[in-house]
Amino acid sequence: MSWVLPVELRLLAADEWQEREKAHQLRVSRYADPYLARRSAGKKHPVEDFLFTYYTQKPGQLRRWHPGAGHVLLGAEAVGRQGWKHYRMLDDGELAFLGLPEGSTAVTFDRDAFLADRSEALAFAEIILRGTAARPAQFGCFGLHEWAMVYHQDRFDLRHEYLQLRLGSAGTDKVVEDNRIRCTHFDAFRFYTPDAVPLNELAPSRESQRRLEQPGCLHANMDLYKWAYKLLPALPSELVMDCFELSWRIRAMDMQASPYDLAEWGYPAIPIETPRGKAEYVEHQRSFAAEAAALRERLAVELDVLSRTVPA
């Protein structure tokens, strides 16, 4: 037989995995349902839409619960999974190996197919995750990337055209000019206005991403969600949602520290143009970095599971 059995394998009875599936869907609904209602009504939210509009994982995809590698779903209800990408039914030989009766319905993650399709994505995620974890965290950016995105905004299109700048255009520009800007994250830097680009002490690029990502960066820690969902269904959905919820809270703080006035949206400003605001920002940043470090390690463990097998 060609099947390769993971080092650790867990059989999930129908009632057990369906309970986890329901809990996951309820967890996703807390965030996805308001977004979908706003979208249907043609409304926007500058903070709470972000994870569904910036990242490519859509609400329907996020609702799908996956147990991750090393699990077998039992019961007739699992049949539908065989139509999901990177899932497959166990054959009779595999059922016998696991001590299951012939003809049992059992579905598992198709590791071989996943690795054939996603090996490059897996390798890149591993480079980013392990490289980021190995570098010292930097805590002196104060969220100025958002300010650089609207620097000299009168000359360029404002990214959030329905929001007002808390300090006005001139005041916002002065904050950018009075502070050191050293953003390490390409996917923030690429949204700078042209006039702000030369003010950044670094020039992040997609090519340099694997060398510059560092664990104090809010956006690098938000992107744990991206790396997690890109590796579905190899990862458990509970881990993906842990990354999602951290990213959600980081986004809220990132926008509180931005130049926009979000008071009417229920997000009071963190005034990073003041010493008090800078101190508050760094306090949150350090806390998020600690949470992200734990999630990054959990993701690394899952990557190891994908690469460890023994012959069946």
NORHU-V896941 format. One line per field, one symbol per residue. phi: phi as a letter, one per 20 degrees, with the letter a starting at -180 (. if undefined). psi: psi as a letter, one per 40 degrees, with the letter a starting at -180 (. if undefined). A space follows every 10 residues. Layout:
BEGIN
phi->???
psi->???
END
This chain:
BEGIN
phi->.efdeggdcc edfgffffff ffffffffgg efffffffff emdccfdeeg fedfeefegf ffffecfnfn ccedogfegg ffeefmcbef efffgfgeme fgnfebccfe ffffffecff ffffgfffff fffeeffdcd elmfgffffc flffecfffd feddffdmff fffffffecf dbfddffeff egfgfegfef fdcgcffegf ddgcfefgff fffgffffff dfefdffffg fffgffffff gffgffeffe edgfencffd fffdgfffff gfffffffff ffffffffff ffffgfedbc fe
psi->ieihhidhhh hhiddddddd dddddddddd dddddddddd efiihedeed eeddiehidd dddhhheiie ihhiideedd deeihfiiii iddddddefi iheihhiihg dddddddedd dddddddddd dddeiiihfe dffeddddee hfddeihhdg eeiihdeidd dddddddeih hghehdedde eiiddddeeh eigiiddede ddhieehddd ddedddddde eifdiidddd dddddddddd ddddddeiei hedeeegiih geeidddddd dddddddddd dddddddddd ddddddehii i.
END
